[in-house]
Amino acid sequence: MIDFGSIATSLKAISVFFGVVVFAYAGLVLMTNQNPETRNEWKEIIAGVVIGLCILFLAPIIASSLSGGSYCGG
C-alpha cells in the first residue's frame, strides 16, 4: 500500500531544500549584482519563494481546519 503521508513529507523536505538553495543564491545575486533590473527580478523571486514556503506549511493547517480537524475536543 502506498503511504501518501511519507510521500508528502518527502516532497515537503525536497521543496524546503530547493527553496533555501534558491533563497541563498538570490541573496548572493542581490549582494553582488549592480544591475537594478536584475536585482528587482531576484527580489520578486525571493518573494515568490517566501510565499510558496508559507503556502506549503500553512496548507495542512488550513485543510485540517476546514475539514473539522482533529484538535477540536468533540
C-alpha positions as CSV (number, residue, x, y, z in Angstrom):
1,M,0.0,0.0,0.0
2,I,1.2,3.5,-0.8
3,D,1.8,5.7,2.2
4,F,0.8,9.2,1.0
5,G,1.9,10.8,4.3
6,S,5.5,9.8,3.8
7,I,5.4,10.9,0.2
8,A,4.0,14.3,1.2
9,T,6.7,14.6,3.9
10,S,9.5,13.8,1.4
11,L,8.1,16.3,-1.1
12,K,7.9,18.9,1.6
13,A,11.5,18.3,2.6
14,I,12.7,18.5,-1.0
15,S,10.7,21.7,-1.5
16,V,12.2,23.3,1.6
17,F,15.7,22.3,0.5
18,F,15.3,23.8,-3.0
19,G,13.6,26.9,-1.5
20,V,16.6,27.5,0.8
21,V,19.1,27.0,-2.1
22,V,17.2,29.5,-4.3
23,F,16.9,31.9,-1.4
24,A,20.6,31.7,-0.8
25,Y,21.5,32.1,-4.4
26,A,19.2,35.1,-4.7
27,G,20.8,36.7,-1.7
28,L,24.2,36.2,-3.3
29,V,23.0,37.8,-6.6
30,L,21.5,40.7,-4.7
31,M,24.7,41.4,-2.9
32,T,27.0,41.1,-5.9
33,N,24.9,42.5,-8.8
34,Q,24.7,46.2,-9.6
35,N,22.1,46.0,-12.4
36,P,18.8,47.3,-11.0
37,E,16.7,45.2,-13.4
38,T,18.3,42.0,-12.3
39,R,18.1,43.0,-8.6
40,N,14.3,43.6,-9.0
41,E,13.9,40.3,-10.8
42,W,15.6,38.4,-7.9
43,K,13.6,40.3,-5.3
44,E,10.5,39.0,-7.0
45,I,11.9,35.5,-6.9
46,I,12.7,35.8,-3.2
47,A,9.1,37.0,-2.6
48,G,7.8,34.0,-4.6
49,V,9.9,31.6,-2.6
50,V,8.7,33.0,0.7
51,I,5.1,32.9,-0.4
52,G,5.5,29.4,-1.7
53,L,7.0,28.1,1.5
54,C,4.3,29.8,3.5
55,I,1.6,28.1,1.5
56,L,3.5,24.8,1.8
57,F,3.4,25.0,5.6
58,L,0.0,26.6,6.0
59,A,-1.9,24.3,3.6
60,P,-2.2,21.3,6.1
61,I,-3.3,23.6,8.8
62,I,-6.0,25.2,6.6
63,A,-7.1,21.9,5.2
64,S,-7.5,20.3,8.7
65,S,-9.4,23.3,10.0
66,L,-11.8,23.3,7.0
67,S,-12.4,19.6,7.3
68,G,-13.1,19.7,11.0
69,G,-9.7,19.0,12.3
70,S,-8.6,16.5,15.0
71,Y,-7.7,19.2,17.5
72,C,-11.4,20.0,18.4
73,G,-12.5,18.2,21.5
74,G,-15.8,17.0,20.2
